Amino acid sequence: MGIVVNLDVMMAKRKMSLSELAAKVDITLANLSILKNNKAKAIRLTTLEAICQSLDCQPGDILEYRPD
């Protein structure tokens, strides 16, 4: 499985919608949805930083490694 994005979990904990987070991070809904649904192949560190700042969390709260 590799790297898993737990963005939906953190958004639920912070009671934040996808559109609200997209506006705060200044990213399109489509790109944020791709990230949330584990379809992304990469993420910019600046985007990860903005997401962490908006959700008041650490990168490890969002990204998880699961061996195959």
C-alpha contacts under 8 A as a table, 3 or more apart, distances in Angstrom:
res1	aa1	res2	aa2	distance
1	M	4	V	7.35
1	M	66	R	5.86
1	M	67	P	6.04
1	M	68	D	4.87
2	G	65	Y	5.50
2	G	66	R	5.11
2	G	67	P	5.60
2	G	68	D	6.41
3	I	63	L	6.62
3	I	64	E	5.56
3	I	65	Y	4.51
3	I	66	R	6.20
4	V	38	N	6.41
4	V	63	L	5.83
4	V	64	E	5.12
4	V	65	Y	6.13
4	V	66	R	6.98
5	V	35	L	7.07
5	V	36	K	6.47
5	V	37	N	7.62
5	V	38	N	5.74
5	V	62	I	5.61
5	V	63	L	4.86
5	V	64	E	6.45
6	N	9	V	5.40
6	N	10	M	6.70
6	N	36	K	7.14
6	N	61	D	7.25
6	N	62	I	4.74
6	N	63	L	6.12
6	N	64	E	7.30
7	L	10	M	5.29
7	L	11	M	6.11
7	L	35	L	7.73
7	L	36	K	5.38
7	L	62	I	5.32
7	L	63	L	7.92
8	D	11	M	5.03
8	D	12	A	6.11
8	D	36	K	6.02
9	V	12	A	5.19
9	V	13	K	6.27
10	M	13	K	5.00
10	M	14	R	6.20
10	M	55	L	7.12
10	M	61	D	7.28
10	M	62	I	6.90
11	M	14	R	5.16
11	M	15	K	5.81
11	M	16	M	5.09
11	M	17	S	6.77
11	M	18	L	7.75
11	M	55	L	7.12
12	A	15	K	4.80
12	A	16	M	6.35
12	A	17	S	7.96
13	K	16	M	7.92
14	R	55	L	6.61
16	M	20	E	6.37
16	M	21	L	6.59
17	S	20	E	5.17
17	S	21	L	6.25
18	L	21	L	5.24
18	L	22	A	6.04
18	L	29	L	7.06
18	L	32	L	7.46
18	L	33	S	7.55
19	S	22	A	4.99
19	S	23	A	6.21
19	S	29	L	6.33
20	E	23	A	5.25
20	E	24	K	6.35
21	L	24	K	5.05
21	L	25	V	6.01
21	L	51	I	7.58
21	L	54	S	7.14
22	A	25	V	5.24
22	A	26	D	5.62
22	A	27	I	5.11
22	A	28	T	6.06
22	A	29	L	5.82
22	A	32	L	6.58
23	A	26	D	5.00
23	A	27	I	6.74
23	A	28	T	7.95
24	K	54	S	6.61
25	V	47	T	7.12
25	V	50	A	5.50
25	V	51	I	6.07
25	V	54	S	7.06
27	I	31	N	6.72
27	I	32	L	6.60
28	T	31	N	5.33
28	T	32	L	6.24
29	L	32	L	5.13
29	L	33	S	5.91
30	A	33	S	5.09
30	A	34	I	6.25
31	N	34	I	5.07
31	N	35	L	6.36
32	L	35	L	5.06
32	L	36	K	6.07
33	S	36	K	4.94
33	S	37	N	6.05
34	I	37	N	5.31
34	I	38	N	6.45
34	I	39	K	5.15
34	I	40	A	5.63
35	L	38	N	5.39
35	L	39	K	5.96
35	L	40	A	5.04
36	K	39	K	7.65
37	N	40	A	7.87
40	A	43	I	7.29
43	I	47	T	6.76
43	I	48	L	6.81
44	R	47	T	5.17
44	R	48	L	6.32
45	L	48	L	4.92
45	L	49	E	5.96
46	T	49	E	4.99
46	T	50	A	6.18
47	T	50	A	5.07
47	T	51	I	6.17
48	L	51	I	5.10
48	L	52	C	6.13
48	L	59	P	7.02
49	E	52	C	5.13
49	E	53	Q	6.09
49	E	59	P	7.74
50	A	53	Q	5.05
50	A	54	S	6.08
51	I	54	S	5.10
51	I	55	L	6.05
52	C	55	L	5.18
52	C	56	D	5.48
52	C	57	C	4.96
52	C	58	Q	5.81
52	C	59	P	6.42
53	Q	56	D	5.01
53	Q	57	C	6.78
57	C	61	D	6.34
58	Q	61	D	5.31
58	Q	62	I	7.18
59	P	62	I	5.34
59	P	63	L	6.03
60	G	63	L	5.10
60	G	64	E	6.45
61	D	64	E	7.55
